[in-house]
Amino acid sequence: MSNVIEVDPETVKSWIDQGEAQIIDVREDQELASYSLVGALHIPMSMFDVEAVPKDGHKKLVFMCAHGMRSLQVGQYLLDNNHVSEAYNMTGGVAAWAGAGLPSDAT
């Protein structure tokens, strides 16, 4: 069984800048109003649609939520059910991203 790979926000930002990652934000709609990342694909956990997950395989799929717990669950579910062969979880979620001073859609 494969496990989700934990990755810190700075590494995720580097991957985004190099065009190597797709962020999948599993937070709920109301959470996006306070903070979101440019280019993130929003698939709320409460209505998660496996078919909405990109399947091209050219980018690392990095799942994120507020603090990294829901995104870890989603990534593990996708791995366990063979929907993806590799999944990354942004450790600490958007709280860690913001804490690191990384840009959001408002900056």
C-alpha positions as CSV (number, residue, x, y, z in Angstrom):
1,M,0.0,0.0,0.0
2,S,1.3,3.4,-1.0
3,N,1.0,6.3,1.4
4,V,0.6,10.0,0.8
5,I,3.9,11.9,0.6
6,E,4.0,14.8,3.0
7,V,5.6,18.0,1.5
8,D,6.2,21.4,3.0
9,P,4.6,24.6,1.6
10,E,7.9,26.0,0.3
11,T,8.6,22.9,-1.8
12,V,5.0,23.0,-3.1
13,K,5.6,26.7,-4.1
14,S,8.8,25.7,-5.9
15,W,6.9,23.0,-7.8
16,I,4.1,25.4,-8.8
17,D,6.7,28.0,-10.0
18,Q,8.3,25.3,-12.1
19,G,5.0,24.0,-13.5
20,E,5.4,20.6,-11.8
21,A,2.4,20.6,-9.5
22,Q,-1.4,20.9,-9.4
23,I,-2.9,22.0,-6.1
24,I,-6.2,20.4,-5.3
25,D,-8.0,22.3,-2.5
26,V,-10.4,20.1,-0.6
27,R,-11.7,22.8,1.7
28,E,-15.4,23.7,1.6
29,D,-16.8,26.7,-0.4
30,Q,-17.1,29.0,2.6
31,E,-13.4,28.5,3.5
32,L,-12.3,29.8,0.1
33,A,-13.7,33.2,0.9
34,S,-11.0,33.8,3.6
35,Y,-8.0,32.4,1.8
36,S,-7.2,30.7,-1.5
37,L,-4.3,29.9,-3.8
38,V,-4.1,31.1,-7.4
39,G,-4.5,28.1,-9.8
40,A,-5.7,25.6,-7.2
41,L,-8.4,23.2,-8.3
42,H,-11.3,23.3,-5.8
43,I,-12.9,19.9,-5.1
44,P,-14.6,20.2,-1.7
45,M,-14.2,17.0,0.4
46,S,-18.0,17.0,1.3
47,M,-18.8,16.6,-2.4
48,F,-15.5,15.0,-3.6
49,D,-15.7,13.9,-7.3
50,V,-13.0,11.5,-8.2
51,E,-13.6,12.2,-11.9
52,A,-12.6,15.9,-11.3
53,V,-9.1,14.9,-10.3
54,P,-6.6,15.5,-13.2
55,K,-5.4,12.3,-14.8
56,D,-2.8,13.5,-17.2
57,G,0.0,12.3,-14.9
58,H,2.3,15.2,-15.9
59,K,2.1,17.1,-12.7
60,K,2.4,16.1,-9.0
61,L,-1.1,16.2,-7.4
62,V,-0.8,18.1,-4.1
63,F,-3.8,18.0,-1.9
64,M,-4.4,20.8,0.6
65,C,-7.0,21.9,3.2
66,A,-6.9,24.2,6.2
67,H,-4.4,22.2,8.3
68,G,-3.5,19.1,6.3
69,M,-5.8,16.5,7.8
70,R,-8.7,16.3,5.3
71,S,-6.3,16.6,2.4
72,L,-4.3,13.6,3.8
73,Q,-7.5,11.6,4.0
74,V,-8.5,12.4,0.4
75,G,-5.1,11.6,-0.9
76,Q,-5.0,8.3,0.9
77,Y,-8.5,7.4,-0.3
78,L,-7.4,8.0,-3.9
79,L,-4.3,5.9,-3.5
80,D,-6.2,3.1,-1.7
81,N,-8.7,2.9,-4.5
82,N,-6.2,3.1,-7.3
83,H,-7.5,6.4,-8.6
84,V,-3.9,7.9,-8.5
85,S,-0.5,6.2,-8.2
86,E,1.1,9.1,-6.3
87,A,-0.4,11.8,-4.0
88,Y,1.2,14.6,-2.0
89,N,-0.2,16.3,1.0
90,M,0.8,19.9,1.9
91,T,1.8,19.6,5.5
92,G,0.0,22.2,7.7
93,G,-2.3,23.2,4.8
94,V,-3.1,26.8,4.0
95,A,-2.3,27.8,7.6
96,A,1.3,26.7,7.1
97,W,1.4,28.3,3.6
98,A,0.2,31.6,5.0
99,G,2.5,31.3,8.0
100,A,5.5,30.9,5.6
101,G,4.5,34.2,4.0
102,L,3.8,32.6,0.6
103,P,1.4,34.4,-1.8
104,S,-2.4,33.9,-1.9
105,D,-4.9,35.1,-4.5
106,A,-5.0,38.4,-2.6
107,T,-1.2,39.0,-2.8
